Amino acid sequence: MIHTLHLFEELDALLIELLSSLTDEDWRRPTRAGAWDVRAVAGHLVDTALRRLALVRDGWRREDGVITSDADLV
């Protein structure tokens, strides 16, 4: 079995560093993910990690599962 758990802390730190460096213009740039801009892709990455943490560690579920604003994401 390949053990990768130790890599996630470094990966998260690098992602935070990258996202922290983006300008307002960068957040609106298009990506290869169709209609998703950088902000949407970043939101998806953060949501996936937080949702897994909330489900696995905390047993929490959001009933509708919809994120439509920054406040929903936070």
C-alpha atoms as a printed R data frame, in Angstrom:
   type eleno elety resid chain resno       x      y       z
1  ATOM     1    CA   MET     A     1   0.000  0.000   0.000
2  ATOM     2    CA   ILE     A     2   1.248  3.475  -0.843
3  ATOM     3    CA   HIS     A     3   1.046  5.827   2.150
4  ATOM     4    CA   THR     A     4   0.197  9.392   1.174
5  ATOM     5    CA   LEU     A     5  -1.573 10.824   4.215
6  ATOM     6    CA   HIS     A     6   1.523 12.785   5.247
7  ATOM     7    CA   LEU     A     7   1.493 14.628   1.914
8  ATOM     8    CA   PHE     A     8  -1.902 16.279   2.405
9  ATOM     9    CA   GLU     A     9  -0.674 18.820   4.970
10 ATOM    10    CA   GLU     A    10   1.998 20.016   2.528
11 ATOM    11    CA   LEU     A    11  -0.457 20.003  -0.379
12 ATOM    12    CA   ASP     A    12  -2.971 22.069   1.605
13 ATOM    13    CA   ALA     A    13  -0.265 24.550   2.605
14 ATOM    14    CA   LEU     A    14   0.808 24.965  -1.014
15 ATOM    15    CA   LEU     A    15  -2.788 25.414  -2.168
16 ATOM    16    CA   ILE     A    16  -3.386 28.093   0.490
17 ATOM    17    CA   GLU     A    17  -0.168 29.836  -0.530
18 ATOM    18    CA   LEU     A    18  -1.214 29.803  -4.185
19 ATOM    19    CA   LEU     A    19  -4.769 30.987  -3.527
20 ATOM    20    CA   SER     A    20  -3.503 33.735  -1.219
21 ATOM    21    CA   SER     A    21  -1.323 35.094  -4.018
22 ATOM    22    CA   LEU     A    22  -4.151 35.495  -6.553
23 ATOM    23    CA   THR     A    23  -5.340 38.917  -7.619
24 ATOM    24    CA   ASP     A    24  -8.993 39.770  -8.194
25 ATOM    25    CA   GLU     A    25  -8.329 39.370 -11.914
26 ATOM    26    CA   ASP     A    26  -6.746 35.933 -11.365
27 ATOM    27    CA   TRP     A    27  -9.865 34.677  -9.571
28 ATOM    28    CA   ARG     A    28 -11.959 35.459 -12.662
29 ATOM    29    CA   ARG     A    29  -9.622 33.798 -15.187
30 ATOM    30    CA   PRO     A    30 -11.066 30.944 -17.272
31 ATOM    31    CA   THR     A    31  -9.861 27.379 -16.777
32 ATOM    32    CA   ARG     A    32  -9.936 24.176 -18.793
33 ATOM    33    CA   ALA     A    33 -12.938 23.128 -16.693
34 ATOM    34    CA   GLY     A    34 -15.481 24.524 -19.118
35 ATOM    35    CA   ALA     A    35 -17.520 27.355 -17.626
36 ATOM    36    CA   TRP     A    36 -15.650 27.216 -14.306
37 ATOM    37    CA   ASP     A    37 -13.307 30.093 -13.560
38 ATOM    38    CA   VAL     A    38 -10.426 29.890 -11.065
39 ATOM    39    CA   ARG     A    39 -12.750 30.889  -8.213
40 ATOM    40    CA   ALA     A    40 -15.159 28.035  -8.980
41 ATOM    41    CA   VAL     A    41 -12.362 25.453  -9.169
42 ATOM    42    CA   ALA     A    42 -10.841 26.707  -5.904
43 ATOM    43    CA   GLY     A    43 -14.259 26.649  -4.263
44 ATOM    44    CA   HIS     A    44 -14.764 23.074  -5.416
45 ATOM    45    CA   LEU     A    45 -11.403 21.980  -3.981
46 ATOM    46    CA   VAL     A    46 -12.073 23.645  -0.643
47 ATOM    47    CA   ASP     A    47 -15.661 22.392  -0.494
48 ATOM    48    CA   THR     A    48 -14.599 18.817  -1.214
49 ATOM    49    CA   ALA     A    49 -12.024 18.830   1.589
50 ATOM    50    CA   LEU     A    50 -14.300 20.526   4.114
51 ATOM    51    CA   ARG     A    51 -17.299 18.398   3.225
52 ATOM    52    CA   ARG     A    52 -15.279 15.207   3.743
53 ATOM    53    CA   LEU     A    53 -14.021 16.501   7.097
54 ATOM    54    CA   ALA     A    54 -17.533 17.465   8.185
55 ATOM    55    CA   LEU     A    55 -18.986 14.119   7.123
56 ATOM    56    CA   VAL     A    56 -16.256 11.795   8.371
57 ATOM    57    CA   ARG     A    57 -15.051 13.559  11.499
58 ATOM    58    CA   ASP     A    58 -18.172 15.429  12.581
59 ATOM    59    CA   GLY     A    59 -21.010 13.376  11.086
60 ATOM    60    CA   TRP     A    60 -22.532 16.636   9.763
61 ATOM    61    CA   ARG     A    61 -24.628 16.851   6.610
62 ATOM    62    CA   ARG     A    62 -26.022 19.871   4.868
63 ATOM    63    CA   GLU     A    63 -29.469 18.897   3.713
64 ATOM    64    CA   ASP     A    64 -29.536 20.678   0.363
65 ATOM    65    CA   GLY     A    65 -25.776 20.467  -0.342
66 ATOM    66    CA   VAL     A    66 -25.918 23.675  -2.399
67 ATOM    67    CA   ILE     A    67 -23.323 26.422  -2.135
68 ATOM    68    CA   THR     A    68 -24.456 29.614  -3.840
69 ATOM    69    CA   SER     A    69 -22.397 32.278  -2.056
70 ATOM    70    CA   ASP     A    70 -19.154 32.919  -0.201
71 ATOM    71    CA   ALA     A    71 -21.131 32.715   3.050
72 ATOM    72    CA   ASP     A    72 -22.387 29.224   2.153
73 ATOM    73    CA   LEU     A    73 -18.839 28.102   1.487
74 ATOM    74    CA   VAL     A    74 -17.555 29.475   4.784
